[in-house]
Amino acid sequence: MKNSTFHAAVIALVLTGGLSLAAEDAAKNPGPARQAETTKLNATLTSITREYLKLQPDTGTTLAVPMEEAGGKYADRLPDYSEAGSVRLKAAMTDWLARLDKVNPAELADADRISFDVVRTALVNGLAPTAFLSSRPTFWTATPYVINQLDCAFTYIPDFLDSQHPLKSAADAADYLKRLSAYGNLLDQETARLKSDAKRGLIPPDFAVAGAIKQLEKFAALPPAETVLVSSMARRVKDVPAIDAKAAADLVAQAEKMTRDEVLPAYRRQVAALKAVQPQAPNEPGVWRLQGGDNYYEACLKAATTSDLTPDQIHELGLKLVAKFTAEADPLLRKLGHEKGSVAERLQALSKDERQLYPNTDAGRTQLLADLNQRMADITAKMPDVFGVLAKARVEIKRVPTYIEAGAPGGYYWPGALDGSRPGAYYINLRDTAEWPRFTLPTLTYHEAVPGHHWQLSIAQQSGSLPRIRSAVLWFAGYGEGWALYAEQLADEMGAYKDDPAGRVGYLQSMLFRAARLVVDTGIHRRKWTCEQAIDYMVSVTGDQRSNLTTEVERYAVWPGQACAYMVGREEINRLRDKARAALGAKFDLKSFHDVLTTNGAMPLTVIARVVDQWIEMVENARPPPSR
């Protein structure tokens, strides 16, 4: 691994236009103690990354990392979702934390101390919820329910095999079949955990159980050949030069047999297990009802936001921001001719305007996707105005697969492969185009693609100075979702809605939506709100479709705390930008501020604050380069 201290100095020179010679000398010529701790840190981070990817082979495929970085071949395996697998993952994360704590952070240079703090926070936050509920530890979004309508094997693996598993050689095809066979076992592992959890009283809410059953039964009812598991093989294998027509037909036949004999029976076993617990499934959406639920929620909230805000503080922040964005939307709606009723009622009226609606047909969906691509091209062309470092990776806009769209969120993003073999993917749920009036779509694109998730993650991935675990593996929702929400604001500041007043109303509706999430998430999990209370509140604030908001509220119930990350992160990024502008005055450069945030990869909000403070100090103390 490259010496991160030296490369941080190089990045700082690029971003600030000059670095003090003392800091540069310290970066190039560390003392023996510092060098020893840096070497120990780098070795520890490398081993953690390798061991994590060995346990999570799907992540290796998503990132397309070299096999040596992942502890060997991973393309023919899926993760272990069994209870024993969760125990092993928790033991591994506990061990990684202990090994990391053998490094003395006081001896590290600033850039290495940041890496230490970033990874340590990820481990502590990932493990914390498991102290209160026997859920699987994670670097991502925690859920107490092994099977739900939103986040489990059946919502993830089929699309993973279709869109992320490569199929460019005979070896890839053989690996696909091994993973397809493993998928049936993985479903059974989840089913066994569902039964075990149920004995302890850990049963998902009734809507989560019903939603999972509906999606599982829909998929299992398909003829094997019509499932994406088989059609993906059939579609892609014919384009592999090394596989002739006879061999291709044989591979498709094997995929069909595995799907019929191994996978679909596992779907049906999972349905049967869910139906067995369905009579005991509670109606209450909040985790407060679970033993240890209050502590679990606070741990999830801290992991998601990486802040020290309490549930009550977040609830009050949400109420304050809802009032602020409502006041901003009111005059714009009046200018558009919507003067009667509450802001939410006028937003609802605007969303029903036929001029704002795409036909709920294949042609309408095709036009919607084309319009999104044009918006993305327009904003991408403006990125050099506000960024010094530009993203190189491509991004594709895709429809959420129809077999999971009923329970899936409105939009989400998957990063591209590190080697450029697969672009990033921005997914939009098109189950009903009425859920996406035209005025709402620009903001979604700025959030999921450019300058949001795709832009930020791509810049981090292409960084040559960060340890792999920071550039590509770790995710902090407070920063990642906060950045994407800040990206929506940035597009507005760049004039994206200058000639599109309805689009700016869509931006403000998005801000209302994320502010209301603060109120609703804490309402559900701390104040014991029902789903109906939460949905009614969201409708009264945002004017969004009730069907869409029902899916959203059900999402918050199974991902406690995650919905709060967006606005908490945005508020902190804005606070840091205001602080830097006030401190630096004429020296403040927006491009450099953005580059500091994106080139350093995902970080907890507490660490970002320190990084920005260090950048402010460097800019304040920087002296011009020597004259030539």
Secondary structure, DSSP 4 states (H G I P E B T S, - for coil): ---HHHHHHHHHHHHHS---HHHHHHHHS--HHHHHHHHHHHHHHHHHHHHHHHH-HHHHHHHT--GGGGTS--TT-----SHHHHHHHHHHHHHHHHHHTTS-GGGS-HHHHHHHHHHHHHHHHHHGGGGTS-PPP-SS---S-SS-SSSSHHHHHHHHHHHTS--SSHHHHHHHHHHHHHHHHHHHHHHHHHHHHHHTT----HHHHHHHHHHHHHHHTS-GGGSHHHHHHHHHHTT-TTS-HHHHHHHHHHHHHHIIIIIHHHHHHHHHHHHHHGGG--S--SGGGSTTHHHHHHHHHHHHH-S---HHHHHHHHHHHHHHHHHHHHHHHHHTT--SS-HHHHHHHHHH-GGG---SSHHHHHHHHHHHHHHHHHHHTTGGGT-SS-----EEEEEPPTTTTTTS-SEEEE---TTSSS-EEEEE--S-GGGS-GGGHHHHHHHHTSSSHHHHHHHHHT-SSS-HIIIII---HHHHHHHHHHHHHHHHHTTTTTT-HHHHHHHHHHHHHHHHHHHHHHHHHTS---HHHHHHHHHHHH---HHHHHHHHHHHHHSTTGGGHHHHHHHHHHHHHHHHHHHHGGG--HHHHHHHHHHT-S--HHHHHHHHHHHHHHHHH--PPPP-
